[in-house]
Amino acid sequence: MKFFIHILLFSILITFHKANAQYFNKITNTPISTHTGDSRSVNWIDVNNDNQVDCFISNGPSGGQNNFLYINAGSGTFSLVTTDSITLDNKPSDGATFSDIDNDGDIDAFVVNWYNVNNLFYLNNGNGNFTKINSQILANDLGYSETAAWGDYDKDGLVDLYVTNSAGIKKNYLYHNNGNANFTKVTVGDLVNDAFFSRNINWVDIDNDADLDVFVTNENNQNEIIYRNDGAGNFTKLTGSPLLSDGGNTNSSSWADIDNDGDLDVFLANDLSYNGLFKNNGNFNFIKIISDTVVKTPARSFSSAWSDVDNDGDLDLFVTNAFANGSKLVNYFYLNDGNGNFSRNTTDIITQDSAWSYGCAFGDYDNDGFEDLTVATCRFNGVDYGDFLYHNNTNSNHWITVKLIGTISNKSAIGTKVKIKSFINGNPVWQMREISSQSSYCGQNDLRVHFGLGNGVLVDSLKIEWPLGLTETYTNISSNQFLTYYEGAATVNIKESDRKLNNALSIFPNPAYNEITLKLNKQEFHKGDVITLINSQGKQEFQYHVVHHEKEILIKIPKLISGVYFIHFEKNNKTFDIKKLIIN
């Protein structure tokens, strides 16, 4: 009996310590913190392909205000972009979503506006500068748009766009991506003809059938909606489950596998009510959680985000609050016990700053393996404030972060599932993430997939389920590193001879030591061609971008472990040839 009491007390002490630990430092000497605005959306995205996530923040007063783009210069420093078209709109902006919409290797942008103002569509020029596109239908539909998300619903390798509206005619928009940055507006079906007070949209594979369903949150005591993806561009509106019959004033929805059981659960952020947490029981059935502290805290909540803040192998939750009788509010932070049960932390700095907080998102801006947090702050009593940037303090827990690049699927790998198995405290633990272009209302987490491993030093298995059906598995991966995986790399490693290659690329010498020369048969390299060296685990070692016509290319090989590697040659944004390279 004494032994049991000691164990119980130890457990309580551990829980108390975790709930009251300090996980973040507030960063105040950066433009994100000092530049003021009436802010809405937060998006962590790498706009210039330097493997440092940049920060986009939208601003939305009725009279209009320029949006903010902060370029990550490394070492925790940011610079505010002031001359690019994406920061010179002067519109009443709300949500934003980023993805590589034309599969050209850089991230593009869509920003929504309220007050019956056209939305904003930007193409990335390849260097982090943007061109505003006015000719497409998705930038010419007047509306009262709340937010938007990219997702490839018909599995053609191109991300499509869904936009929510909360006033006016209140119908939401769906645009089909036809390629080459051209879109067609979809006008048939419930998901574009229902008229609700819609706030957030998630493209999410709710039933694990390898296609993206649509989940829409509604305010004004209207129920949430699932449009089940039936394939071939067809959707069925679902009703009846607890998740779809619990109408409130719902702003945000954030999907994540909170109990590591292999399916995606959902948190709902409500204004004027209590928040909601629903566990996925399979086949679109959900259990409403009624006893957890997450759903028993009075809320004026607007956004939310999941992240393994302490890298212990489970996902924690951050929730923003705003607009309460002229008073500033603090935000909420909940820590996961590993089984999908939560304790509220009330002492960390991210729970102490009072404001009217709106969108939020997690991203590892200094690449230390711990995800940091940005929170957008709205105008309060006529005064604009700087936004909140919090740096996540490191601890001894291990981690791994994965960047995915589609070659047949969309290049941003939106909709891809990543599953890992590691041993935490000696027990096998599977974790799962699904890559999304909208992780909450007015929030987009870093597209890189982050996992905490606790005291696990190895990833026993890493499984990638690509949107167009390919599944690849890697094994015995060391912790505490950033990895890049290309769709098809594992297939090449196992069975290169079975692939239909163009035999266009020649490499010599092969085996090689410190340099290689590349030539093309009967043609030249052209500007825009990309050459990538990948190791036998699918990790990118280096990348060479062709900047002008060349008959042959000499590449210095960095110091690498001797072994088998692969050269990927991309032309016109498609894998044109793959060759095996032996390095001595």
Secondary structure, 3 states (H helix, E strand, C coil): CHHHHHHHHHHHHHHHHHHHCCCEEEECCCHHHHCEECEEEEEEECCCCCCCCEEEEEECCCCCECCEEEEEEECCEEEECCCCHHHCCCECEEEEEEECCCCCCCCEEEEEECCCCCCEEEEECCCCCEEECCCCHHHCCCCCEEEEEEECCCCCCCCEEEEEECCCCCECEEEEEEECCEEEEECCCHHHHCECCEEEEEEECCCCCCCCEEEEEECCCECCEEEEEEECCEEEEECCCHHHCCCECEEEEEEECCCCCCCCEEEEEEEEEECEEEEECCCCCEEECCCCHHHCCEEEEEEEEEECCCCCCCCEEEEEECCECCECECCEEEEECCCCCEEEECCCHHHCCCECEEEEEEECCCCCCCCEEEEEECCECCECEECEEEEECCCCCEEEEEEEECCCCCCCCCCCEEEEEEEECCEEEEEEEECCCCCECCEECCCCEEEEEECCCEEEEEEEECCCCCEEEEEEEECCCEEEEECCHHHHHHHHHHCCCCCCEEEECCCECCEEEEEECCCCECCCCEEEEEECCCCEEEEEECCCCECEEEEECCCCCCEEEEEEEEECCEEEEEEEEEEC
